[in-house]
Each structure stands twice: as structure tokens, then as C-alpha cells.
Amino acid sequence: MIPVRLELKNFMSYGEQVAPLDFTGMHLACLSGDNGNGKSAVLDAITWVLWGEARASADQLIRLGTEEMCVTLEFLLGGDLYRVVRGRSKRNSGNIWELYVKDTSGRFKAITGQGIRDTGRTIQKILRMDYKTFINSACIQQGRADEFTKQSVADRKKILADILDLSRYDALEQKAKDRRNGADILVQELEREIGRIAEDLAEEDACKTALAEAESGRAELEQGIALKETRLRELQARHAELDAVLGRVQGLEKEAASWRTEILSLTTQQKAQEDRVAGNRKIIAERDKILEGLSKLRAARESTALLDARLQELRGLEKEKAGLESIILGERHKLDTQRQMLSRELAELESKISGAAAIEQDIARLRSEVEELDKLQFRRTELERKVNEESDRLGMMKGQHDGLMDRKKELEEKLAMISLPGAKCPLCQTELGHEKHEQVIADYRRRIAEMQESINGFRKDGTQAKARLAALRKEIEEIDAKASAGRDVRNRLAKAEQVVFTVEESNKRMPSIKAKLDEVLKSIEGGKYAPEESARLLNISSSIAALTYNPEEHNKIKEDIALLAMYESLAANLKNAENSLPGDEASLAAVRELILSRERSIQECTRSAEELRGTLIELPDIKAELALTDRELTQLRETDRELTGKIATLASTLSRIKVLKTEAGEKKKALDQAKKDKAAYAALVSAFGKKGVQALIIENAIPEIQEEANRLLARMTDNAMQVAIETIRDKKTGGTAETLDIKISDDMGTRSYELFSGGEAFRVNFALRIALSKLLARRAGASLQTLIIDEGFGTQDGKGREKLVEAISSIQDDFSLILVVTHIDELKDAFPTRIEITKDSAGSQIQVN
């Protein structure tokens, strides 16, 4: 992976208007600038855009005072140009992570995944390294050059194992253990199952004997069932014959009973027919009397019809008279009601007019109060404006106060760190002298005191603003209370004005009301109402007097009609009797003949039934034997079913035993295979363990590391130093033990790493670190084309730094791009390309020289 172009926006100390960093044409470059200007932030941007990892959390990477950031990186890999865009926003916690590749047309084509995680996996697959591999190979970060050499022997082994990614063998060892344990469990299960099968196979002989006995007993039982079934069929046939005879007897008895029932019905008909004939003869005997009563009834009805007509005419006249009287009375009532209403309305108007002067005085007073309320409302609007201004001012002061508090907290944290014994410069991480140390502490304390003074000023101003705000809000509440009471004043004013308006209208209406009242009184006193109805009433009274209607005579005739009304129905009965008597006498004779016929049929049925009963004597015995035979046959069949079930069970058991024999063979084979698997996985556990493949890989890797480190040391020290990594040491008690000691040889002999000076140790650290980086890149399957060295060179003297630069230059052919990060001025001109990082009020800026 070779960086081509890097664009930053609001990333850490970089602002929005930052020139892109173009790596085109760079081979060996120096990234320089004062401490704190943002050199390491460039490396953080590269790791964050590619892997989402950096020295701080994502939100802490966003520049202070902004809400979102974005990083764009273009890089070459395998002849293809890729572009990665990553952004983050605080507002909605939103992330974007996009990946593009340049196609043959020269345009970038999106190959972004389905989501952020998918895009990250695609990038890692293309790079063939993760973040951890990158920072341990392509990037030597601040303070991590001696990460390997400064550790104990055990920790060196662990670091080397991590670099060689031996953890995958631990995972393989664990998988082998899991499968070995699984095979062991399978062996135990198969052994238990084979034991259970052996127990079942032991029952085979007993099952065969029981099956033979059951089959023999079933054969004998089937013969007995056949005999019983034959006898049962014979009994069922005889029983069916007797049942048929019994059915014929019961049919005859039922037929005779039916005739008897019919005779009872016919006897009832005969009695009714005889009564009907006798009744008709009696009515015919009263013929003359019935006809005379019918004649009198007709004469009475003619008389009452004449009187009904006169009564109808009288009721019509009386009804019309009552209606006219009601109309006349209603007209008089209307005039009385109208008189009362006009008198009451006149009195009310006079009362309203008399109280109008007092109401007009109230209106003047209420209007004055409303004007005062309007002035208060205007004052409230002005107060609300002032409240909004004070609230805005208070919010601004709080924001400034909180910003000062955050900056003061940062300074206090830095002061706490610098106050610790042996603390380094917070910017360049170099040692501070006593005087410089005290000067830095005093400077921090002075800045903290100045910020505290500003904070106290903001707090005082905020307290005063809150007091003014409370006073304004209190005055608004007082105005609101008065305004609430003012709503009642406005309502009373509206009502009073309505009353005055009503009085004025009343003055206009009084003359017309008095005129209407005088007119009504004259009509009542002179009787001048309903003249037509009064004249018609006199005519109707004369007509009623002229009618000659006697109610007593009318009632007497009605009583006579009620007494004579029965002759009308008697006359109808007489006519019916004369018409039906001949037919009734013929029907009576037919019923009497039918009764005699049914009595003869009953006698014939009784004789036939008695003849058949003689053959039914044996029916009870047949029924008893049939029931007994059926029960015995049922018992035999139940026994047969039990034997059949037993035979089936035994046969199934023998079949299962046959299957178990086959299964036992298969399980024995499976057991043998499981034991082999268990042994194989146990061997793999040992192979993948610390003393297996892992030990061989470390043993093979050490010469590679040692050779590469010595190649670099030779360049940096003019062949004056050489490093050796020992894996075996002699024990004082005899024998050998595994180790990972670093021995360094120079013109003074061979010594341990810990005995060398800082500059010498740094050169060893650097050589080993480059060797480990190349090893890690090769193990990850990635080509190490870019090397970034973000490590202080303060431990080197002038000659050491010169040698270090020479060493870096000597390995430049191994890399497409080497980027060295430093703030030391002497080193800036030692590299052909210099990327200068500066910082101003707009943030960090990038300039390539």
C-alpha cells in the first residue's frame, strides 16, 4: 500500500481549508513541525480512514468546536488506484465509509459494501493486513521502537508470538482439544450403547421358546373358535325363524289393536251423529215460533233506523255549537292575553328607563378601568422583549463559561501530569531540566489563574442577569394577575352598554305599545270579537230546538231488538237443520255398519295369533343358548387377540434383535474409528501446542530477524555492532533451558542489551524493529511498500543521528515510500522531501518542500 493523496477536514487539529497532502513523486520524506502542530495526526488520519482505529475515540478526533469531520485517502496497491472516504458527525452519530477503485476509463467506481462493517472487511481484504499488523510493521509509532527489546524474556516470547500470529495455532490447539474431547465422549457413548445391545441380545433364546409356545396355543384355540362359530350360526338361524313367527304374531295383535282403536273412534262418531239428528228434529219442531220472532225483529230495526238518523243530525249540530263556543271563548282569551302582555311590557320599559342614569355612570367608570388595562398589556409586551434579551445574554455567558471550564480542566490535567516526578515535555516527550520544569509549571498555573478570574467574572455577571430576569418575570406575573381580573371589567362594560342600548330602543317602542293596549281594551269592553261565529251559534240553537227526538223511546226499541236478536240465529239453524237432516240420517246408518265389520276383523286376527303362539315355546331356550355361545366365542376371540399380540411382540423383538446384531457390528466399527480419532486429535493437540509447531516457527523466524537486524546495524555502526538472539541457555544446575536473550557484540565484546547506552540501544531497537516489521508483513501476506517512522531521535548524538539517517537511506530501496516524523531541525534537511506542518488560528496546515 502506497499513499498517493490525503485530504483532511476538521480532523483533530486540522480545519476545513487544508491543502491536500500529495505523496506523488515522494520516496524518502520527512514529516516535520513543532510539537503539537499535528504531525502524528496525519498518521492517525491514515489509520482511521483505513481501519477506523486511531489513538483516540472517533468523537475525540473531531476538531473542537465543529460537529463533523472527513478524511479521504487515495493509495496504490497491485497496480490499482483506490480511494477511501470516511466521515463522522456528532449531530446524528452518522458515519460514512466509502471505497472506490479507478477503472480503465479513468473514473472512480464505487465498491462500497452493504454497510460500514462490510466496507471495512473489503478494505482489509484488499490491504491483506489489519490495524495491528500495520502499526507493528509499516508504522513505528512514538515510544514503541523498544517494545520488543525492553520486555522480559517471557514477554519477548509473547510479542514474537503475536507478531508471528501464533495465536491461530492456539485456536487450532483448542479446536483439536474440543474434537479430542468430543471423540472421547463419543467413545463413552458407543461403549454404553454396545453394552445395552448385548443385554438385549441375551434375551433371543427365551423369545424364540415363548414364540413357539404361543403359536401352538393359538392353533388349538382357532379350532375351538371354528366349532363355536358353527354352533352360533345354527342358533342365529333358528332364532331368526322364531323371530319371524313372533313378528307375525305381534303384527296380528297390532292389527287387532288398530281395529279396536278405530271402533272406539267410530262409536264416538255414531254418538255425535245421533245427537246431531235429534237436535235437527227438535229445531224443525219449533219452526212457527222462530218465524214469528224473526218478523218482530225486522219491524223494530226499521224504527230504530229512523231514530238513529235524527240522533246523528242532533249530534252534528251540538258538535258545531261546541266548536263555535270554543272559538268565541278563544278569541276572548287571546284579547285577555294580549292585554296582559302589553301591560307587562309597558311596565318593564318604564322600569328600564328609570334606571338608565345610574348605568351610564357605571359605563364611564368601567371605560376608564379598561384604558388602564390596555396600558398594562403594552407594558407586558415590553417586559417580554427584555426577558428574551436577558435570556439570550445569559445563554451566551453560560456557553463562554462552559468553554473556559473545559479549557481550565485540560490545563489542570496537563499540570497534574507535568507535576509528577520525572515528567517529560507534554509536547515533544523529551526530558525537562529543573528550571524548565518549574517554568512550565508556573506558566500552567498562571494560565489557570487567568481562566479562573474570567470564570468568576462570568459567574458574577450571570448572577446579576438571573436577578434581572427574575424581577422582569415577577412584574409580568403581576400584570397577568391584573389582566385576569380585567376580563371581568370588560364583561361588565359590555353588559352595561347593552342595557343602555336596550333603554333607547324601549323609548322608541312605548307609543306604539300604548296604542295597541287601548285598542285591545275597547274590543273586550264592546264584545267586538268573532262576529260570524256568534251569528252562526244563534242559528244552530234554533235548529236543535226544532228536532223531535225522544231518547227514552229510542232506548226502548234497542232493548226489544236485543231480546229478539236470537230469532235471527234460530232461523239460520232451522234452515240448516232442514237441509242436513236427510244426509245425517244416512251417515248414521253407514257408521253402524262399519262398526260391525271391524268387530268381525278383530275376531279373525285373534284366532290366527293363537295358532302361531304354539311354535314359540322353544324361543327362550334358543335365546339363552345363543347368548351363552356368543359370550364363550367372545372370550375365545379375546384370548386369540392376546396370543396374536404376544406373537407379534415376540416376533418384533426377534426382528429388533436381528437389527441390533447388525447395529452392534456398526457401532463396534464406529467405536474403533472414534478411538482412532481421539488418538489423532490428541496428537494434533501436542503438534499445535507451545512445544510443537509454534516452537518450530519461532526457531525458524529468529535467524531471519537476526540477519535483517544485523544488516541494518552494520550500516548504522560501520560493522561495529552485531546482535544475536539466543534461544537456549545453560542452567547453573546443569542442562539447558529455553530463553530469548538479546546479546550485542561490539569492539568491547559481547554484552546484554541492558548494558548499552541510550543511543546504542536505540540503534539496536531500530534495527530489530525494522526486522520484525518486515517479518510481520511477510507473515501477513502483504508487501511492505510503505514505512512510517514516528519515533523521537533525541537519544542520538549528532553522529548517531547521521548514521541513523544513513541506515534509513540504506533501506530506501526496500520500500516505495519511507516517511520519517520528527521535530528536530538538524534532521529536516537530511531528507530529499520535507512535509512541513505548521499551526495558526485556522488550525494545522500542510506544506511540501
Protein Blocks (a to p, Z undefined) as FASTA:
>chain_A
ZZfbdcdehiajbcfbdcdddfehiabdcdeddehilpmmmmmmmmmmmnopafbdfklm
pcghiabdcddddddeehiacdddddddfklopacdddddddfkopacdfbdfblklmmm
mmmmmnopafklmmmmmpccehilmmmmmpcfklmmmmmmmmnopmmmmmmmmmmmmmmm
mmmmmmmmmmmmmmmmmmmmmmmmmmmmmmmmmmmmmmmmmmmmmmmmmmmmmmmmmmmm
mmmmmmmmmmmmmmmmmmmmmmmmmmmmmmmmmmmmmmmmmmmmmmmmmmmmmmmmmmmm
mmmmmmmmmmmmmmmmmmmmmmmmmmmmmmmmmmmmmmmmmmmmmmmmmmmmmmmmmmmm
mmmmmmmmmmmmmmmmmmmmmmmmmmmmmmmmmmmmmmmmmmmmmmmmmmmmmmmmmmpg
hiacfklopacdfklmmmmmmmmmmmmmmmmmmmmmmmmmmmmmmmmmmmmmmmmmmmmm
mmmmmmmmmmmmmmmmmmmmmmmmmmmmmmmmmmmmmmmmmmmmnopghkllmmmmmmmm
mmmmmpccdfklmmmmmmmmmmmmmmmmmmmmmmmmmmmmmmmmmmmmmmmmmmmmmmmm
mmmmmmmmmmmmmmmmmmmmmmmmmmmmmmmmmmmmmmmmmmmmmmmmmmmmmmmmmmmm
mmmmmmmmmmmmmmmmmmmmmmmmmmmmmklmmmmmmmmmmmmmmmmmmmmmmmmnoopa
ccdddfbdcdfkgpjddddddddddfkbccdfklpcfklmmmmmmmmmmmmmmmmmmmno
pacfbccddddfklpcfklmmmmmmmmmmmmmmpmbdcdddfbfklmmmpfbdcdddddf
kopcdddZZ
